Amino acid sequence: MKKYSRFMSLILRHKPEVGNLTLDAEGWAKVSEVLSALKHHVGPITRTQLDELVAENDKQRFAFNERRDKIRASQGHSLAVDLALPEASPPQHLFHGTKQKFLGSIFHEGLKPGTRQHVHLSPNIDTATTVASRRSGDNVILIVKTAECPGPFYVSANGVWLTEAVPPAALSFHTEE
């Protein structure tokens, strides 16, 4: 199922044209069109299998609308989409997993979204550690003091906190105790 999830990330977050999809302003695509794109590019998949993929995805990357006839990525878009998430009050601290090699630019410029729409922040150290582990190099977990961020903050369907930027002054190192 990993190959299906990867292809869905591509077409629902970055390049819908690869799957011949049209995303609406909030990033939703018709389930029938996603199933067709998966069949054409990856291999046949049933609606039941798609439901299982979405439900069992460890990162909860995808979500259905209430009628379950549309699907979208929960966050991480490089495309301009409005997830229509309400502003949320973050906890005092959030976390960001990164690599040692990026610390110079992070502490000079802060956290920026890069090619994505938002900076992604984790609600706990374990999740931030998982995020940092996706790339090679020494993991570093940063503490984000949310009161020192300009905001606004949003929470995606899978619990990832989103904001436009985090200034260097809002960052500190998490150290193992």
N, C-alpha and C positions, 0 to 999 in steps of 0.2 A: 504493500500500500504506500510505501515511501515514495515511489516514483509518481504515483497519482498526486500525493500531497505536494511534491516539489513542482509538478506541472501546474497545479492549481495556484500555488503561490506566484508562479510566473504570470499566469494569465489574469489573476484577480488582484495582484498588487502592482505589477510593472508593465506588462505587455499584453493587454487583452486581444490585440490584433493577431497575435500568434495563434490564438484559439478561435479567431473569427468572432470574438465577443464584442458586445457593446455594453459598457458599464453605465449605469445611470449616475446622476450627480452624487449619490451617496455610496457609490461603489458596488451596487447590487447588479448581479447578472442572473438571467433566467436559469434555473436548474437544468431545464431541458437542453439549453445551449451548452452548458458546462459538461453535461454528460456526453453530448455529441463531440465536443472538443477533446475530451478525454479518450473517447473511443477512437477517434481519428489519429491522435498523436501518441497515446500511451497504450491503449488497449481497452477492450470492452469492460464496462463496470456497470453494475445494476444500481438502481436508486437505493435499494437496501444497503448495498456496499458503500455507497456515498454517504448515506446516513450514519453508518458505523464509522467511516473514516472521520467524519466531522465530530461525532460524539467521543471517539476514542483518541483523537489527536492529543498527544501529551501537552502541547503548547496551546491548544484550543485556538488555532490560527484562523478558523473559519466559523461562520455563523449563518444560520438560516433566518429569514424574516419570519414574522408571526404566522403567515399562511404557508410557509415552508416551500414556496414556489420560486424563491430567489435565494441566492447565496452570495456572501462576500467575505473578503479577508477582514479579520478583526482590527488589524493595524498593520503598519509597515509599508504603506503605499509610497511609491515614488511618483505616482500620478496624482493630479489634483482631484481629490474627492473630499466630500464633506460627510464624515461619519455621523454627523448630527448627534454627537455626544454632548450631554449637558455638562456644564462646568461642575467640577467637584472640588471639595476641600481636601487637600492631601494630608496624610499624617505628617508629623513633624520631620521625619526622615524617610527618604526613599533611597534606593541603591542603584548603582550603575556598574556593570561588569565590563571591564576593558582589559587591555594589555599594557604592560610596562612601556612598550615602545611608543605609545600614543600620549603618554603623560605630559610631555613637553608642550605639545599643542593644546591639550586639554586645559592645562593650568595657565596657558597664555590666553586662549580664546574662549574657554569654557566649553560646554557641550553644545554642539550644533547638530541639526538634523541631517546634514550632509545631503544626500540625494533623496531622502525621505521627507515627509511633511512634518514630522515631530521627532523630538528626542524621546527615546524610550527609557523608562525608569522602572525598576523592579520594586515590588512591595516588601521583599525580604532578601536576606543575604544569600540564601540557597538559590533562588532564581537568578540573582545577579551572577553568581558563580557559574551556573549553567550557561548563561549568556556569554560570559567571558571565555568559557572553555571551547567555544565554537571555532576559535582561531588558534593558531600555534603561537607560543610565546608564554611569558610569565603572566599569570592572572593577577589583576588588581581589582579590588572592590572599592568603589568610592561611595562615600556617604553624601547625600544631597540634602542640605538644610533647606527645606521647602520655603520657609519664611523669608529666605534671602533670594528667592527667585521671583521674576516678574510675573510668571503665570501667563495666562490661565492654565489650569490643569484639567485633564479629562481622564477617565478610566475607560479603557476599551472593554469589549465583551469578555475578553480572556484575562482581565485583571492587570494588564500592563498600563502603567501611568504614562500619559503623554503630555508634553509641554513644548513650547516653541524653542526655548533655549535655557541653559543653566549657566549663570556667570561663574567665573573661577572662584570668586569669594564664597560661593555657596557650597564648595566642594571640600571634602577632607578625606583622608584615608581611613578605611576600616582596617583595624589590626585585630588579629586573633587574640582572644583573651585566655 
